[in-house]
Amino acid sequence: KGIEALNASERPGILALRKVCSLVEDELTEESVGFAFGPRINAAGRLDSAMPALEMLLADTLEEASLLAEQLDQQNKQRQDIVKKIAEEAIELVEQHYLADRVLVVDAAHWNPGVVGIVASRLVEKYHRPVILLCHDAEKGTAKGSGRSIAAFDLFAELTVCSDILPHFGGHPAAAGMTLLSDDVALLRERLNAQAADLPDEAFIGTVEIDLRLNVSDISIGLIEEMGR
């Protein structure tokens, strides 16, 4: 119903967003929302204030909405550059210091807390280990960040075991956010690795779940369209 409404929408904000995403003539799908609209709307809040995204969606004129949509598009490109740079730095730290760890807790002072969750997901894909990325705030003496995990390691449950050094945390088995004292980061790393010590080696090998084997002759345009529906 939401996608139907988006396709029929004449709201300036939606029309402007379509234009910056090069989706003017296209029928919108869940992919349009997930990979074109979503990242641009989210970019503002990840880098600064989310208000430009709200103002764009509420804009009364196409001119106002277009200016805001362009701003969001630029912020999304900026966000992509920041994610790429942090990922490169985080991978370098892992390779230098933490390659033997079962849980990767990686920290730096200058990273943007709004995007570390995205980077953590990329590191999970690369290393198939739970990953927590933290940014330090020197004034407050705290570290804030996000974690992503693998099926064998319930991140929220394992963080709960460390709740005495985690004044703020929340999430679920696959992902979590947290704030702790900068002085406790090394202890968190040590504890989580100890908690993961009993997991079998197979838990750290990426797997692909296969529902059904098909021969090439089984695959048709009709089947692909049916799966798309």
C-alpha positions in Angstrom: 0.0 0.0 0.0 2.9 2.3 0.8 4.5 1.7 -2.5 1.2 2.3 -4.3 0.8 5.6 -2.5 4.4 6.7 -3.4 3.8 5.9 -7.1 0.6 8.0 -7.0 2.1 10.8 -5.0 2.2 14.4 -6.3 3.9 15.7 -3.1 6.8 18.0 -4.0 9.1 16.2 -1.7 8.5 12.8 -3.3 8.8 14.3 -6.8 12.0 16.0 -5.9 13.4 12.9 -4.4 12.5 10.9 -7.5 14.4 13.4 -9.6 17.7 13.3 -7.6 17.5 9.5 -7.6 16.9 9.4 -11.4 13.5 7.6 -10.9 11.3 10.2 -12.6 9.8 7.8 -15.1 10.3 4.5 -13.2 7.7 2.7 -11.2 8.8 2.7 -7.6 9.5 -0.6 -6.0 10.8 -1.8 -2.6 14.3 -1.4 -4.1 13.7 2.2 -4.8 12.7 2.8 -1.2 15.6 0.7 0.2 18.4 1.7 -2.0 17.5 5.2 -3.3 15.1 7.0 -1.1 16.2 5.5 2.2 19.9 6.3 2.1 19.3 9.9 1.1 16.6 10.5 3.8 18.9 8.8 6.4 22.1 10.7 5.4 21.1 14.0 7.0 20.5 12.5 10.4 23.7 10.3 10.2 25.9 13.4 9.5 24.1 16.1 11.3 20.4 17.1 11.9 17.6 15.1 10.2 15.5 18.3 9.8 16.4 18.8 6.0 14.8 15.4 5.3 11.6 16.2 7.2 11.5 19.7 5.6 11.8 18.2 2.1 8.9 15.8 2.7 6.8 18.6 4.1 7.7 21.2 1.4 4.8 23.0 -0.2 6.7 23.9 -3.5 8.8 21.8 -5.9 11.4 24.6 -5.8 11.9 24.3 -2.0 11.8 20.5 -2.1 14.3 20.3 -5.0 16.9 22.4 -3.1 16.5 20.1 0.0 16.6 16.9 -2.1 19.9 18.1 -3.7 21.2 18.8 -0.3 20.3 15.3 0.9 21.9 13.8 -2.3 25.1 15.6 -1.5 25.0 14.5 2.1 24.5 10.9 1.0 27.6 11.1 -1.2 29.5 12.7 1.7 28.2 9.8 3.9 29.5 7.3 1.4 32.9 8.9 1.4 33.1 8.9 5.2 32.0 5.2 5.4 34.7 4.3 2.9 37.4 6.1 4.8 36.3 4.7 8.2 36.1 1.2 6.7 39.7 1.5 5.4 41.0 2.7 8.7 39.1 0.1 10.7 40.3 -2.8 8.5 43.9 -1.5 8.9 43.5 -1.5 12.7 42.1 -5.1 12.6 44.9 -6.3 10.4 47.5 -4.7 12.6 46.2 -5.4 16.1 43.1 -7.7 16.3 43.3 -10.3 13.6 43.5 -13.1 16.2 40.4 -11.9 18.1 37.1 -13.6 17.8 35.1 -10.4 18.6 36.5 -7.3 16.9 36.2 -4.2 19.1 37.8 -1.4 17.1 37.9 2.2 18.3 39.2 5.7 17.2 38.7 9.2 18.3 37.7 10.9 15.0 35.1 8.5 13.6 31.5 9.7 13.0 29.1 7.8 15.4 26.3 8.1 12.9 27.9 5.8 10.3 29.9 3.3 12.3 27.0 0.8 12.3 27.2 0.7 8.5 31.0 0.1 8.7 30.5 -2.6 11.3 28.2 -4.5 8.9 30.9 -4.4 6.2 33.5 -5.7 8.6 31.2 -8.6 9.6 30.9 -9.5 5.9 34.7 -9.4 5.5 35.7 -11.2 8.6 32.5 -13.1 9.6 33.0 -12.2 13.3 31.0 -10.0 15.6 32.2 -6.4 15.2 31.8 -3.3 17.5 33.1 0.1 16.2 33.5 2.9 18.8 34.2 6.6 18.6 35.8 8.4 21.5 34.5 11.8 22.9 37.6 13.3 24.7 35.5 15.9 26.5 33.1 13.4 28.1 35.7 10.6 28.4 33.2 8.2 26.7 33.1 5.9 23.7 30.0 5.6 21.7 29.3 3.1 18.9 27.4 0.3 17.2 27.9 -3.4 16.8 26.8 -6.1 14.3 27.0 -9.8 14.9 26.9 -13.3 13.4 24.2 -16.0 14.1 26.3 -17.9 16.7 26.9 -14.8 18.9 23.8 -13.1 20.4 25.2 -9.6 20.7 22.6 -8.2 23.0 22.8 -11.2 25.4 26.6 -11.0 25.5 26.6 -7.3 26.1 24.1 -7.8 29.0 26.8 -10.0 30.6 29.0 -6.8 30.5 26.3 -4.4 31.7 28.4 -3.4 34.7 30.7 -1.4 32.3 28.0 -0.4 29.9 25.9 2.4 31.3 23.9 2.6 28.1 23.3 -0.1 25.6 20.4 -1.7 23.6 19.7 -3.8 20.6 18.9 -7.4 19.6 20.9 -10.6 18.8 22.3 -9.2 15.5 22.9 -5.5 16.3 23.4 -3.2 19.2 24.3 0.4 20.1 26.3 1.3 23.3 28.1 4.0 25.3 30.8 3.3 27.8 33.8 5.0 29.5 36.7 5.2 27.1 38.8 3.6 29.9 36.7 0.5 29.7 37.0 -0.2 26.0 40.0 -2.6 26.4 38.1 -4.4 29.2 35.0 -4.8 27.0 37.2 -6.2 24.2 38.8 -8.7 26.6 35.5 -9.8 28.1 33.7 -10.3 24.8 36.5 -12.4 23.4 36.5 -14.5 26.6 32.8 -15.0 26.2 33.3 -16.1 22.5 36.1 -18.5 23.4 33.9 -21.6 23.6 32.3 -21.1 20.2 33.3 -23.7 17.6 35.6 -22.6 14.8 32.8 -23.3 12.3 30.8 -20.4 13.8 33.3 -18.0 12.2 32.9 -19.4 8.7 30.4 -17.7 6.5 27.6 -19.8 5.1 24.9 -19.5 2.5 21.5 -21.0 3.2 20.2 -22.8 0.1 16.5 -23.4 -0.1 16.4 -25.3 -3.4 18.8 -26.5 -6.1 17.7 -25.5 -9.6 19.0 -26.6 -13.0 19.5 -23.8 -15.5 16.6 -25.2 -17.5 14.3 -24.7 -14.5 14.8 -20.9 -14.6 12.6 -18.7 -16.7 11.5 -15.1 -16.9 8.2 -16.2 -15.4 9.9 -17.7 -12.3 12.0 -14.6 -11.8 8.9 -12.4 -12.0 7.0 -14.7 -9.6 9.9 -14.5 -7.1 9.9 -10.7 -7.4 6.2 -10.7 -6.4 
